[in-house]
Amino acid sequence: MAVNHIWTRHFGEGLVASNFDFGRHGAKPTHPKLLDWLAIELIENDWSMKHLHRLIVTSSTYRMSSSLAGAEEQLARDPDNQRLWHRTSLRLESQVVRDSILALTGELDLTMGGPPIRKGEQEKSKRRSLYFFHSHNERNLFLTMFDEALVKECYKREQSIIPQQALAMANSKLVLEAAPRIAKRLEATHENMSDAEFIEKAFANIAGIEPSEEEILASLDAMKQWSTLPGGNSDSARAHFVWALLNHNDFVTLR
């Protein structure tokens, strides 16, 4: 069961779909030999979950592309990806979304251990979201928008796509304050960085994408328009661009 939980965290679906039930009434494994082999790997390596995580994320299956372009035949044969012929896109967990924003600003506090951060202190805290106090009645609003873990269940998180998530990324104090700080941090990596260089750097660091020539030109045009807004300048245009990338679907999606 431990192996199936770890697999689920990386692929979105377990080798046994019923994570909560490994008994006779549960689902049958899609790849029983793989499940057995991973269980043996876990046991023979002193029950090291780190070893299992490393084994999975360095596998060719995990590193497959999530693109479905030109895959009509495969989709017709296996629309649910039961045979793992492509990478399934996953929404990032709520804690990862918040921590990624703070990590990009360079402000994420990586201190290990310590007491939980109570709700009234969380807005100003730079601690990892893991340390936020979380109960059935007391939850962080931003994290709750992105399918926060349930208190009574730990088998699998829901993965929803709702309008409130886009509104949280567009209007939250966390994102609005982070955007100009991220822009300044990117600029600091290269003296006299041109707008085109900044765009390439921002795409790579925020969305993990190498922009096409068309995307660079469209981004340059957008930044030019932002800089001409009332009170606008080069700095505000770059901050706007970072804000736009933080609101890009690829920022909250693992592909």
C-alpha positions in Angstrom: 0.0 0.0 0.0 2.9 2.4 0.8 4.3 1.9 -2.7 0.9 2.6 -4.3 0.6 5.8 -2.3 4.0 7.0 -3.4 3.2 6.1 -7.0 -0.1 8.1 -6.8 1.7 11.2 -5.6 3.9 11.2 -8.7 1.4 10.0 -11.3 -2.0 11.2 -10.0 -3.4 7.7 -10.1 -2.3 4.6 -8.3 -1.3 1.2 -9.7 -4.3 0.2 -7.7 -7.1 2.8 -8.2 -8.7 2.2 -4.8 -5.9 3.7 -2.6 -8.1 3.3 0.5 -8.8 -0.4 -0.1 -6.3 -3.2 -1.0 -8.7 -5.9 0.0 -11.1 -8.1 -2.1 -13.5 -5.3 -2.7 -10.8 -2.9 -4.0 -9.7 -2.4 -7.6 -7.3 -4.8 -9.2 -3.8 -3.5 -10.0 -3.2 -2.4 -13.5 0.4 -3.5 -13.4 0.7 -6.2 -10.6 4.3 -7.2 -11.5 5.5 -3.5 -11.4 3.7 -3.1 -8.0 5.4 -6.2 -6.6 8.8 -5.2 -8.0 8.6 -1.7 -6.4 7.5 -3.3 -3.1 10.6 -5.6 -3.2 12.8 -2.5 -4.0 11.4 -0.7 -1.0 12.0 -3.7 1.4 15.5 -4.5 0.0 16.7 -0.9 0.4 15.9 -0.7 4.1 12.4 0.7 3.6 13.9 3.9 2.1 11.1 6.0 0.6 13.8 8.4 -0.7 15.2 5.5 -2.8 11.7 4.7 -4.2 11.0 8.4 -5.0 14.4 8.6 -6.8 13.7 5.4 -8.7 10.3 6.6 -9.9 11.2 10.2 -10.9 14.3 9.1 -12.9 12.3 6.4 -14.8 11.5 6.8 -18.5 7.8 6.5 -17.6 7.9 9.5 -15.3 9.9 11.6 -17.9 7.5 11.0 -20.8 5.9 14.0 -22.5 2.4 15.0 -21.5 1.7 16.2 -25.0 -1.1 14.4 -26.9 -0.3 16.0 -30.3 -0.5 13.4 -33.0 -1.5 10.7 -30.6 -5.0 10.0 -31.9 -4.4 6.3 -32.4 -3.1 5.9 -28.8 -6.0 7.9 -27.4 -8.5 5.7 -29.2 -6.8 2.5 -27.8 -6.2 3.7 -24.3 -8.0 7.0 -23.5 -7.5 6.6 -19.7 -3.7 6.0 -20.1 -3.9 2.7 -18.3 -0.8 1.5 -20.1 1.2 4.7 -19.2 2.0 5.7 -22.7 2.2 9.4 -21.9 2.7 11.7 -18.9 -0.6 12.7 -17.2 -0.6 16.4 -16.3 -1.2 17.1 -12.6 -2.3 20.2 -10.7 0.3 21.2 -8.1 -0.6 20.7 -4.5 -1.7 23.9 -2.7 1.4 24.0 -0.5 3.7 23.7 -3.5 1.9 26.6 -5.3 2.5 29.0 -2.3 6.0 27.8 -1.6 7.0 28.1 -5.3 5.9 31.8 -5.3 8.0 32.5 -2.2 10.9 30.5 -3.5 11.0 32.6 -6.7 11.3 35.7 -4.6 14.1 34.1 -2.6 12.2 34.7 0.6 11.0 31.1 1.4 12.1 30.2 4.9 13.5 26.6 4.7 14.2 26.3 8.5 13.4 22.7 9.6 11.0 22.0 12.5 9.4 24.4 15.0 5.9 25.1 16.2 3.0 25.4 13.7 2.1 28.8 12.4 -1.3 29.8 13.6 -3.9 31.3 11.1 -3.4 34.9 12.3 0.3 34.8 11.6 0.2 33.0 8.3 -0.2 36.0 5.9 3.1 37.5 7.0 4.9 34.2 7.4 7.6 33.0 5.0 7.8 29.5 6.4 7.0 26.6 4.2 3.2 25.9 4.1 3.9 22.5 5.6 4.1 24.3 9.0 0.8 26.1 8.8 -1.7 25.0 11.4 -4.5 23.2 9.7 -7.7 21.8 11.1 -11.3 21.1 10.1 -12.4 24.5 11.2 -9.2 26.6 10.7 -7.7 26.6 7.2 -5.6 29.0 5.2 -7.9 30.6 2.6 -5.3 30.7 -0.3 -4.3 27.0 0.2 -8.0 25.9 0.5 -8.6 27.3 -3.0 -6.1 24.8 -4.4 -7.6 21.7 -2.9 -6.0 21.7 0.6 -5.5 18.3 2.2 -8.6 17.0 4.1 -8.2 16.5 7.8 -10.1 13.2 7.9 -8.7 11.6 4.8 -5.1 11.2 3.5 -5.5 8.8 0.6 -5.7 11.2 -2.3 -6.4 14.9 -2.8 -9.0 16.2 -5.2 -7.8 18.1 -8.3 -10.4 20.7 -9.2 -10.3 23.6 -11.6 -12.5 26.4 -10.4 -12.8 30.2 -11.1 -11.8 31.0 -7.5 -8.3 29.6 -8.2 -7.7 32.0 -11.0 -9.0 34.9 -8.9 -6.7 33.9 -6.0 -3.7 33.9 -8.3 -4.7 37.2 -10.0 -5.7 39.2 -6.9 -4.1 37.7 -3.8 -1.7 39.9 -1.8 0.8 37.1 -1.9 1.1 37.1 -5.7 0.8 40.9 -6.1 3.6 41.5 -3.7 5.8 38.7 -5.1 5.7 39.8 -8.8 7.9 42.9 -8.5 10.3 41.1 -6.1 10.7 38.2 -8.6 11.3 40.7 -11.4 14.0 42.4 -9.4 15.6 39.1 -8.6 15.6 38.0 -12.2 17.2 41.3 -13.2 20.0 40.9 -10.7 21.3 37.8 -12.5 22.4 39.8 -15.5 23.6 43.4 -15.7 21.8 45.6 -18.2 19.4 42.8 -19.1 17.3 43.6 -22.2 13.6 43.0 -22.3 14.0 40.0 -24.6 16.5 38.4 -22.2 14.3 39.1 -19.3 11.4 37.4 -21.0 13.4 34.3 -21.7 14.7 34.2 -18.1 11.2 34.7 -16.7 9.7 31.9 -18.9 12.5 29.5 -17.9 12.4 30.3 -14.1 8.6 30.7 -13.6 7.0 28.4 -16.2 9.9 26.1 -17.1 9.3 26.9 -20.7 11.7 27.9 -23.5 9.6 30.6 -25.3 9.2 30.6 -29.1 10.1 33.6 -31.2 6.4 34.3 -31.5 5.9 34.3 -27.7 8.9 36.6 -27.2 7.5 39.1 -29.7 4.0 39.0 -28.1 5.5 39.4 -24.7 7.6 42.4 -25.8 4.5 44.0 -27.3 2.6 43.5 -24.0 5.5 44.9 -21.9 5.6 48.0 -24.2 1.9 48.6 -23.6 2.2 48.1 -19.8 5.1 50.6 -19.7 2.9 53.3 -21.3 0.1 53.0 -18.7 -0.4 55.9 -16.3 2.6 55.8 -13.9 4.0 52.9 -15.9 7.7 52.3 -16.6 10.1 49.5 -17.5 10.1 48.1 -13.9 6.3 48.0 -13.7 6.1 46.4 -17.1 8.4 43.6 -16.0 6.5 43.1 -12.8 3.3 42.9 -14.8 4.9 40.3 -17.0 6.0 38.2 -14.0 2.4 38.5 -12.7 1.1 37.2 -16.0 3.4 34.2 -15.9 2.4 33.4 -12.3 -1.2 33.3 -13.6 -0.2 31.0 -16.5 -1.7 27.5 -16.3 1.8 25.9 -16.6 2.8 27.5 -13.3 0.3 25.4 -11.3 0.6 22.3 -13.5 3.1 19.5 -13.5 3.6 18.2 -17.0 
